[in-house]
């Protein structure tokens, strides 16, 4: 009798899943990852697998509703599928992927066309998703997914209370077409942590993604690799120190390595094995550096891993970590902007006063300040990173409400234009579709023509009482913008 009751209960659950699905099946998205499941009585439902835990499976219908039930409720063929050790492959990479901080090149450039010029809260919004926690990291895309980090439990803007022992970082996967959250993995903070992080909180590092894994850097809590279903694959420690400005550098992928700028955590640049997280090499002396490294190709064809540190730009051999060269910056402050490069020349911004920008030719050896440093300038930025186009550098100053264009060959200012009532800029510049996109901390986006003559095309306001610290990302002909409250998809 008890067996009959259990069988009837399972049958009723499956029937409840199947009937609504039959009504909504015609309007579901055909994204290629759903399959038809059959129960022991031959009834079917189209769904996809979210999680398999022992003898239970969580599936999601096309209308977005999810259910957890026993694997034994399915046909034998489906039971065999659900219990097989190999999970379905993640969506493949596409040419529109934005797989790391500042895009495929790491320099804030996209070849996409048809991007939006004008929008606000009432127009041009494809979707808007409330985020489970605050953060300053940038959206990252791969295939049909968006990956983003946030934090909860402590020091969350507009949320009173909380305690450090409740602090968690989150890695979130969202569906690209509609912004729906697919999964949310929380990682508890390794304590002690800073009691206050100025300006941007506890989730400022963007992730990096490849076909197999999502790589997240959570400061002293560690570097983590997850698969595309949200399962943790490995964790690695790169240092235990903290800072009142938090941690912000993002992972960089190169061949079989993951580069981590652990300046805050251990004053080190660390290379980890992509598959295992094992440390492959470590270089010291990376001080006061919040920027994300860049692999640069010198005129000779040699690849160099470049990072801006306090007082110097440093270059390392990517495979071994051997030091190649250093160049003095004459900048006495910490270094936040990430470098960009073109035609074998590296361009670096930083500092609050005095020298604030420089250019150095790659390919040297030892101290190259006297031989390879091409120019310095007092025009720069202390936070935002620039973009390069056709012999010119473009950026917005973080606090002076000024947009700059300078000649890359000389550092000579081409234009220095005030942006009306802009406020602060922490997001780095985006160059796409012949336009420059500068996002302010209040949610305004200044759209300028990408040319050496100043031309303002639009000012768009997404103010939501949150703070926009993350840099914009490109997804096809759309833009992804995040505040510490929402993720926005903007476009046609």
C-alpha positions as CSV (number, residue, x, y, z in Angstrom):
1,X,0.0,0.0,0.0
2,X,2.8,2.4,0.9
3,X,4.6,1.7,-2.4
4,X,1.3,2.4,-4.2
5,X,0.9,5.8,-2.4
6,X,4.5,6.8,-3.3
7,X,4.1,5.8,-6.9
8,X,0.9,7.8,-7.1
9,X,2.6,10.8,-5.5
10,X,5.4,10.7,-8.0
11,X,2.9,10.3,-10.8
12,X,0.9,13.3,-9.6
13,X,4.0,15.4,-9.5
14,X,5.0,14.5,-13.0
15,X,1.5,15.1,-14.2
16,X,1.6,18.6,-12.6
17,X,4.8,19.3,-14.5
18,X,3.6,17.9,-17.8
19,X,0.2,19.6,-18.2
20,X,1.3,23.3,-18.0
21,X,4.3,22.4,-20.2
22,X,2.0,21.1,-22.9
23,X,0.3,24.5,-23.0
24,X,3.5,26.5,-23.1
25,X,5.6,24.3,-25.4
26,X,4.8,26.2,-28.6
27,X,6.1,29.5,-27.2
28,X,9.3,28.2,-25.5
29,X,12.7,29.2,-26.6
30,X,14.4,26.6,-28.9
31,X,17.9,27.2,-27.5
32,X,19.0,23.6,-28.2
33,X,19.6,22.6,-24.6
34,X,16.1,21.3,-23.8
35,X,15.1,17.7,-24.3
36,X,12.0,15.7,-24.1
37,X,11.8,13.6,-20.9
38,X,9.3,10.7,-20.5
39,X,8.0,9.2,-17.4
40,X,7.2,5.5,-16.8
41,X,3.7,5.9,-18.2
42,X,4.8,7.5,-21.4
43,X,3.9,11.1,-20.5
44,X,6.4,13.7,-21.8
45,X,7.7,17.2,-20.8
46,X,10.3,19.4,-22.5
47,X,12.8,20.6,-19.9
48,X,16.5,21.0,-19.3
49,X,18.6,19.7,-16.4
50,X,19.7,22.3,-13.8
51,X,21.2,19.9,-11.2
52,X,21.6,16.2,-10.4
53,X,22.1,15.4,-6.7
54,X,22.2,11.7,-6.0
55,X,18.9,10.2,-6.9
56,X,17.2,13.5,-7.4
57,X,17.2,15.9,-10.4
58,X,16.1,19.5,-10.7
59,X,14.7,20.3,-14.2
60,X,13.4,23.5,-15.7
61,X,10.5,23.7,-18.1
62,X,10.5,26.1,-21.0
63,X,8.3,28.6,-19.1
64,X,11.1,29.0,-16.5
65,X,9.5,26.9,-13.7
66,X,11.8,24.4,-12.0
67,X,10.9,21.1,-10.2
68,X,13.0,18.6,-8.1
69,X,11.9,15.0,-8.2
70,X,13.2,11.5,-8.1
71,X,15.2,10.2,-11.1
72,X,13.1,7.0,-10.8
73,X,10.1,8.9,-12.0
74,X,11.5,8.9,-15.5
75,X,11.8,6.3,-18.2
76,X,14.7,3.9,-18.0
77,X,16.4,5.7,-21.0
78,X,16.1,9.1,-19.2
79,X,17.3,7.6,-16.0
80,X,20.4,6.4,-17.8
81,X,20.9,9.9,-19.3
82,X,20.5,11.6,-15.9
83,X,22.9,9.2,-14.2
84,X,25.6,9.3,-16.8
85,X,28.9,10.9,-15.5
86,X,29.2,13.3,-18.5
87,X,27.0,16.3,-18.3
88,X,25.8,18.2,-21.5
89,X,28.4,20.5,-23.1
90,X,28.1,24.2,-22.4
91,X,27.2,26.5,-25.3
92,X,30.1,27.1,-27.6
93,X,31.9,30.4,-27.9
94,X,30.8,32.8,-30.5
95,X,32.4,35.8,-32.1
96,X,30.3,38.1,-30.0
97,X,31.7,36.7,-26.7
98,X,33.0,39.2,-24.1
99,X,35.0,36.6,-22.2
100,X,37.2,38.7,-19.9
101,X,37.5,42.2,-18.4
102,X,37.4,44.7,-21.2
103,X,36.6,42.1,-23.8
104,X,38.5,39.7,-26.0
105,X,41.6,41.9,-26.4
106,X,41.5,43.2,-22.8
107,X,41.5,46.7,-24.2
108,X,37.8,47.7,-24.3
109,X,37.3,47.3,-28.0
110,X,34.5,45.6,-29.9
111,X,34.0,45.1,-33.7
112,X,30.2,44.9,-33.2
113,X,27.9,47.1,-35.2
114,X,24.3,48.3,-34.7
115,X,24.9,49.2,-31.1
116,X,22.4,51.6,-29.4
117,X,23.1,55.3,-29.1
118,X,20.1,56.5,-27.0
119,X,18.2,54.9,-24.1
120,X,16.8,55.6,-20.7
121,X,14.7,53.7,-18.1
122,X,11.7,53.9,-20.4
123,X,13.1,53.0,-23.8
124,X,15.8,50.9,-25.3
125,X,15.8,48.4,-22.4
126,X,15.7,44.8,-23.7
127,X,15.6,43.5,-20.1
128,X,16.5,44.5,-16.6
129,X,17.4,42.0,-13.8
130,X,17.6,42.7,-10.1
131,X,20.9,41.3,-8.8
132,X,21.3,39.2,-5.7
133,X,23.8,41.5,-4.1
134,X,26.0,44.5,-4.8
135,X,29.2,44.6,-6.9
136,X,31.5,46.6,-9.1
137,X,32.6,43.8,-11.4
138,X,31.8,43.9,-15.2
139,X,29.5,41.6,-17.1
140,X,31.3,38.8,-18.9
141,X,29.6,36.8,-21.7
142,X,30.2,33.4,-23.3
143,X,27.8,31.7,-25.6
144,X,24.3,32.2,-24.3
145,X,25.4,33.1,-20.8
146,X,26.4,36.2,-18.8
147,X,28.6,35.8,-15.7
148,X,28.8,38.3,-13.0
149,X,29.9,38.6,-9.4
150,X,28.3,40.3,-6.4
151,X,28.4,40.1,-2.6
152,X,25.8,39.8,0.2
153,X,25.6,39.6,4.0
154,X,27.7,42.6,5.0
155,X,28.2,46.3,4.0
156,X,25.7,46.1,1.2
157,X,24.5,49.6,0.1
158,X,21.0,50.5,1.3
159,X,20.8,47.2,3.4
160,X,21.2,47.8,7.1
161,X,22.8,45.2,9.4
162,X,24.8,42.2,8.4
163,X,28.1,41.0,9.8
164,X,31.4,39.9,8.5
165,X,30.8,36.3,9.3
166,X,27.8,36.5,6.9
167,X,29.8,38.0,4.0
168,X,29.6,36.0,0.8
169,X,30.7,36.5,-2.7
170,X,28.5,35.2,-5.5
171,X,29.2,34.0,-9.0
172,X,26.0,34.4,-11.0
173,X,25.1,32.9,-14.4
174,X,22.3,34.6,-16.3
175,X,20.6,33.8,-19.6
176,X,21.8,36.3,-22.3
177,X,18.5,36.5,-24.2
178,X,16.2,37.4,-21.3
179,X,18.4,38.1,-18.2
180,X,17.0,35.2,-16.2
181,X,19.3,34.0,-13.4
182,X,20.2,30.4,-14.2
183,X,22.3,29.7,-11.1
184,X,23.9,31.6,-8.2
185,X,26.9,30.1,-6.4
186,X,27.8,31.6,-3.0
187,X,31.3,31.5,-1.5
188,X,31.8,32.4,2.1
189,X,34.5,35.0,2.8
190,X,37.7,33.8,4.4
191,X,38.0,35.9,7.6
192,X,39.3,38.2,8.8
193,X,38.3,40.7,6.1
194,X,38.3,44.5,5.9
195,X,35.5,46.0,7.8
196,X,35.0,48.7,5.1
197,X,35.9,48.7,1.4
198,X,35.9,52.3,0.1
199,X,33.8,53.1,-2.9
200,X,33.2,49.7,-4.6
201,X,32.7,46.9,-2.0
202,X,33.7,43.3,-1.9
203,X,33.1,42.2,-5.5
204,X,35.1,44.3,-8.0
205,X,37.0,41.5,-9.8
206,X,35.4,40.4,-13.1
207,X,35.6,36.8,-14.1
208,X,37.3,35.2,-17.1
209,X,35.6,32.4,-19.1
210,X,36.7,29.7,-21.6
211,X,34.8,26.7,-23.0
212,X,35.4,24.5,-19.9
213,X,35.5,26.8,-16.9
214,X,34.6,30.2,-15.3
215,X,37.5,31.7,-13.3
216,X,36.6,34.0,-10.4
217,X,39.1,35.8,-8.1
218,X,37.7,36.7,-4.7
219,X,40.8,38.2,-3.1
220,X,42.2,36.4,0.0
221,X,39.2,34.0,-0.2
222,X,41.0,32.6,-3.3
223,X,40.8,31.9,-7.0
224,X,38.0,29.6,-8.0
225,X,37.2,27.6,-11.2
226,X,33.6,26.5,-11.8
227,X,32.2,24.6,-14.8
228,X,29.3,26.1,-16.8
229,X,26.8,24.3,-14.6
230,X,28.1,26.1,-11.5
231,X,30.0,23.2,-10.0
232,X,33.3,24.2,-8.3
233,X,36.3,22.4,-9.9
234,X,39.2,23.9,-7.9
235,X,40.3,26.6,-5.5
236,X,43.7,28.2,-5.1
237,X,45.1,30.6,-2.6
238,X,47.3,33.5,-3.8
239,X,47.8,35.5,-0.6
240,X,46.1,36.5,2.7
241,X,46.5,40.3,2.9
242,X,43.6,42.8,2.5
243,X,43.3,46.5,1.8
244,X,40.9,49.3,2.5
245,X,40.4,49.7,-1.2
246,X,39.6,46.0,-1.6
247,X,40.8,43.9,-4.5
248,X,40.0,44.6,-8.2
249,X,42.3,42.8,-10.7
250,X,40.6,40.3,-13.0
251,X,41.9,36.9,-14.2
252,X,43.7,36.7,-17.5
253,X,43.8,33.5,-19.6
254,X,46.9,32.5,-21.6
255,X,47.5,29.1,-23.1
256,X,47.1,26.7,-20.2
257,X,47.6,29.4,-17.5
258,X,45.5,31.8,-15.5
259,X,47.3,35.0,-14.5
260,X,46.3,36.6,-11.2
261,X,47.5,40.1,-10.1
262,X,47.6,39.4,-6.4
263,X,49.3,42.7,-5.5
264,X,46.9,43.3,-2.6
265,X,47.0,39.7,-1.3
266,X,50.8,39.0,-1.6
267,X,52.5,41.6,-3.8
268,X,52.7,39.0,-6.4
269,X,51.8,38.1,-10.0
270,X,50.8,34.4,-10.0
271,X,50.3,31.9,-12.8
272,X,47.9,29.0,-12.1
273,X,47.2,25.9,-14.1
274,X,43.8,26.2,-15.8
275,X,42.8,22.6,-15.3
276,X,43.9,22.1,-11.7
277,X,44.6,25.5,-10.1
278,X,48.2,24.4,-9.3
279,X,50.7,27.3,-9.0
280,X,53.1,27.3,-12.0
281,X,55.1,30.4,-11.1
282,X,55.1,33.5,-9.0
283,X,56.8,36.9,-9.4
284,X,57.2,39.3,-6.5
285,X,57.5,43.1,-6.2
286,X,53.9,43.9,-7.5
287,X,53.1,46.8,-5.3
288,X,50.0,49.0,-5.1
289,X,48.6,47.6,-8.3
290,X,44.8,47.2,-8.8
291,X,45.0,46.8,-12.6
292,X,44.4,43.7,-14.8
293,X,47.6,42.5,-16.7
294,X,47.8,42.4,-20.4
295,X,49.8,40.1,-22.8
296,X,51.5,42.4,-25.3
297,X,53.4,41.4,-28.5
298,X,56.6,43.3,-29.1
299,X,57.9,44.3,-32.6
300,X,60.1,41.2,-32.5
301,X,57.1,38.9,-32.0
302,X,58.0,38.2,-28.4
303,X,55.0,38.0,-26.0
304,X,55.2,39.9,-22.8
305,X,53.0,39.9,-19.7
306,X,52.7,43.6,-18.6
307,X,51.4,45.0,-15.4
308,X,51.5,48.5,-13.9
309,X,53.0,48.7,-10.4
310,X,53.7,51.6,-8.1
311,X,56.6,53.5,-9.8
312,X,57.1,51.1,-12.7
313,X,55.6,49.3,-15.6
314,X,56.8,45.7,-15.4
315,X,57.0,42.9,-18.1
316,X,57.4,39.2,-17.6
317,X,57.9,36.1,-19.8
318,X,54.3,34.7,-19.7
319,X,55.3,31.0,-19.7
320,X,57.9,31.1,-16.9
321,X,57.4,34.4,-15.1
322,X,61.0,35.5,-15.7
323,X,61.4,39.3,-15.6
324,X,62.0,40.9,-18.9
325,X,62.1,44.7,-18.3
326,X,60.9,47.5,-16.2
327,X,60.2,51.2,-17.0
328,X,59.9,54.0,-14.4
329,X,56.6,55.8,-14.6
330,X,57.4,58.9,-12.4
331,X,53.9,58.2,-10.9
332,X,54.1,58.0,-7.2
333,X,50.6,56.8,-6.6
334,X,49.0,53.3,-6.7
335,X,48.1,52.1,-10.2
336,X,44.5,51.3,-11.1
337,X,44.0,51.7,-14.8
338,X,44.9,48.7,-17.0
339,X,47.4,49.3,-19.8
340,X,46.6,49.1,-23.5
341,X,49.0,48.5,-26.4
342,X,49.2,49.0,-30.1
343,X,52.0,48.3,-32.6
344,X,54.4,47.2,-29.9
345,X,53.9,50.3,-27.7
346,X,52.3,50.2,-24.2
347,X,50.2,53.1,-22.9
348,X,49.6,53.5,-19.2
349,X,47.5,55.9,-17.1
350,X,47.6,56.5,-13.4
351,X,48.1,58.9,-10.5
352,X,46.3,61.9,-9.1
353,X,48.8,64.7,-9.8
354,X,52.1,65.2,-11.6
355,X,52.9,62.6,-14.3
356,X,49.7,60.7,-15.1
357,X,50.4,58.9,-18.4
358,X,53.3,57.5,-20.3
359,X,54.2,55.4,-23.4
360,X,56.9,52.7,-23.4
361,X,58.0,50.5,-26.3
362,X,57.9,46.8,-25.6
363,X,60.7,44.4,-26.4
364,X,63.5,45.7,-24.1
365,X,65.6,44.2,-21.4
366,X,66.4,45.3,-17.8
367,X,65.6,49.0,-17.0
368,X,64.4,50.5,-20.2
369,X,63.4,53.9,-18.8
370,X,66.2,55.7,-20.8
371,X,65.8,53.7,-24.0
372,X,62.2,52.7,-24.5
373,X,60.1,55.3,-22.6
374,X,58.7,57.5,-25.4
375,X,56.8,60.2,-23.5
376,X,55.2,61.2,-20.3
377,X,52.2,63.5,-19.7
378,X,50.4,65.2,-16.8
379,X,47.1,64.4,-18.5
380,X,45.7,61.0,-17.3
381,X,43.3,59.3,-15.0
382,X,43.6,57.6,-11.6
383,X,40.9,55.0,-12.2
384,X,39.6,54.6,-15.8
385,X,41.5,52.8,-18.5
386,X,41.8,54.2,-22.0
387,X,41.1,52.9,-25.5
388,X,43.3,53.1,-28.6
389,X,42.2,53.9,-32.2
390,X,44.1,55.0,-35.3
391,X,47.0,56.6,-33.5
392,X,45.0,58.2,-30.7
393,X,44.1,57.4,-27.1
394,X,40.7,58.2,-25.6
395,X,39.5,58.2,-22.0
396,X,37.4,60.1,-19.4
397,X,39.0,61.4,-16.2
398,X,37.6,59.8,-13.1
399,X,36.7,63.0,-11.3
400,X,37.3,66.1,-13.4
401,X,34.4,65.5,-15.8
402,X,36.8,65.7,-18.8
403,X,37.1,63.6,-21.9
404,X,40.5,63.4,-23.4
405,X,41.9,62.6,-26.8
406,X,45.7,62.5,-27.2
407,X,48.2,61.6,-29.9
408,X,49.6,58.1,-29.1
409,X,52.9,59.0,-30.7
410,X,53.6,62.1,-28.6
411,X,51.1,62.3,-25.8
412,X,50.0,65.7,-27.2
413,X,46.5,66.6,-26.2
414,X,44.1,66.8,-29.2
415,X,41.1,67.7,-27.2
416,X,40.3,68.2,-23.5
417,X,36.5,68.6,-23.3
418,X,34.3,69.0,-20.2
419,X,31.3,66.7,-20.0
420,X,28.4,68.6,-18.5
421,X,27.3,67.5,-15.0
422,X,29.0,64.1,-15.5
423,X,30.1,63.4,-12.0
424,X,32.6,60.6,-11.5
425,X,33.7,57.9,-13.9
426,X,35.0,54.5,-12.5
427,X,34.1,52.4,-15.6
428,X,36.7,52.1,-18.3
429,X,36.1,53.4,-21.8
430,X,34.4,51.3,-24.4
431,X,35.1,51.7,-28.1
432,X,32.5,50.1,-30.4
433,X,30.7,50.9,-33.7
434,X,32.6,54.1,-34.2
435,X,31.7,55.4,-30.8
436,X,33.1,55.9,-27.3
437,X,31.0,54.9,-24.4
438,X,31.8,56.5,-21.0
439,X,29.6,55.3,-18.1
440,X,29.4,57.5,-14.9
441,X,29.0,56.2,-11.4
442,X,25.4,57.7,-11.3
443,X,24.3,55.7,-14.4
444,X,24.7,58.3,-17.2
445,X,26.4,57.1,-20.4
446,X,28.1,59.8,-22.5
447,X,28.3,58.6,-26.2
448,X,31.0,60.4,-28.2
449,X,32.1,60.0,-31.8
450,X,35.4,58.0,-31.9
451,X,37.4,60.6,-33.8
452,X,40.0,63.3,-33.0
453,X,37.3,66.0,-33.1
454,X,35.0,66.2,-30.0
455,X,31.4,65.3,-30.9
456,X,28.9,64.3,-28.3
457,X,26.2,62.1,-29.7
458,X,24.0,61.4,-26.7
459,X,23.8,61.4,-22.9
460,X,21.7,58.5,-21.6
461,X,20.5,58.2,-18.0
462,X,19.8,54.9,-16.2
463,X,19.9,56.3,-12.7
464,X,18.4,53.7,-10.3
465,X,19.7,55.0,-6.9
466,X,22.5,52.5,-7.3
467,X,26.2,53.0,-8.2
468,X,27.6,52.0,-11.7
469,X,31.2,51.1,-11.1
470,X,31.5,48.2,-13.6
471,X,32.7,48.7,-17.2
472,X,30.2,48.1,-20.0
473,X,30.2,44.9,-22.1
474,X,29.1,44.2,-25.6
475,X,26.8,41.3,-26.5
476,X,26.0,41.2,-30.3
477,X,24.3,44.6,-31.0
478,X,23.5,45.2,-27.4
479,X,25.2,46.7,-24.4
480,X,25.3,45.2,-20.8
481,X,25.5,47.8,-18.0
482,X,25.5,46.9,-14.3
483,X,24.8,48.9,-11.2
484,X,25.1,47.5,-7.7
485,X,21.4,46.8,-7.9
486,X,20.6,45.8,-11.5
487,X,22.0,44.4,-14.7
488,X,20.7,46.1,-17.9
489,X,20.6,44.9,-21.4
490,X,20.3,47.9,-23.8
491,X,19.7,47.7,-27.5
492,X,17.2,46.9,-30.2
